Amino acid sequence: MKILHLPPAVSDTERPVPRWIPFLGGKPVRLLVAAVPAVAGGLILTALFSAIPLGDGRHLTVFGVREGVAYLDEGWEILARVCIAPLSLWGPITIVLGVAYHLRRR
């Protein structure tokens, strides 16, 4: 039972890069080097997969105004929404995880 109370072998502030990664293996990773790209990537994903409804079946995206898609019936539309939902949540979840990582490790 005594082994469960030992301090961690690696400091919680800087964890090493896995040794199998060339040139960086074994070196410590600074907090902001991990958190900033995660938040920036989340912002990019949010912009890419978000659409602002304009009305009349049109949506404003990063790529311009896009017209709505006509489905054969309501079942296909529900299936499409269920399949696309994870993409629209990918960016915000990445941002939350990056910020949580920063707050936990600082």
Contacts in CASP RR format, 6 or more apart in sequence:
PFRMAT RR
TARGET T0000
AUTHOR 0000-0000-0000
METHOD contacts of the structure
MODEL  1
MKILHLPPAVSDTERPVPRWIPFLGGKPVRLLVAAVPAVAGGLILTALFS
AIPLGDGRHLTVFGVREGVAYLDEGWEILARVCIAPLSLWGPITIVLGVA
YHLRRR
10 16 0 8 1.000
12 105 0 8 1.000
13 31 0 8 1.000
13 105 0 8 1.000
14 28 0 8 1.000
14 29 0 8 1.000
14 30 0 8 1.000
14 31 0 8 1.000
15 28 0 8 1.000
15 29 0 8 1.000
16 25 0 8 1.000
16 26 0 8 1.000
16 27 0 8 1.000
16 28 0 8 1.000
16 29 0 8 1.000
17 24 0 8 1.000
17 25 0 8 1.000
17 26 0 8 1.000
17 27 0 8 1.000
17 28 0 8 1.000
17 29 0 8 1.000
18 25 0 8 1.000
18 26 0 8 1.000
19 25 0 8 1.000
19 26 0 8 1.000
31 102 0 8 1.000
31 105 0 8 1.000
31 106 0 8 1.000
32 102 0 8 1.000
34 98 0 8 1.000
34 101 0 8 1.000
35 98 0 8 1.000
35 99 0 8 1.000
35 101 0 8 1.000
35 102 0 8 1.000
35 105 0 8 1.000
38 94 0 8 1.000
38 95 0 8 1.000
38 97 0 8 1.000
38 98 0 8 1.000
38 101 0 8 1.000
39 94 0 8 1.000
39 95 0 8 1.000
39 98 0 8 1.000
39 99 0 8 1.000
41 91 0 8 1.000
41 94 0 8 1.000
42 90 0 8 1.000
42 91 0 8 1.000
42 92 0 8 1.000
42 94 0 8 1.000
42 95 0 8 1.000
43 91 0 8 1.000
43 95 0 8 1.000
45 90 0 8 1.000
45 91 0 8 1.000
45 94 0 8 1.000
46 91 0 8 1.000
46 92 0 8 1.000
46 95 0 8 1.000
47 62 0 8 1.000
48 62 0 8 1.000
49 87 0 8 1.000
49 88 0 8 1.000
49 90 0 8 1.000
49 91 0 8 1.000
50 61 0 8 1.000
50 62 0 8 1.000
50 88 0 8 1.000
51 59 0 8 1.000
51 60 0 8 1.000
51 61 0 8 1.000
51 66 0 8 1.000
52 59 0 8 1.000
52 60 0 8 1.000
52 61 0 8 1.000
53 59 0 8 1.000
54 60 0 8 1.000
54 65 0 8 1.000
57 67 0 8 1.000
57 68 0 8 1.000
58 65 0 8 1.000
58 66 0 8 1.000
58 67 0 8 1.000
58 68 0 8 1.000
59 65 0 8 1.000
59 66 0 8 1.000
59 68 0 8 1.000
60 66 0 8 1.000
69 80 0 8 1.000
71 77 0 8 1.000
71 80 0 8 1.000
END
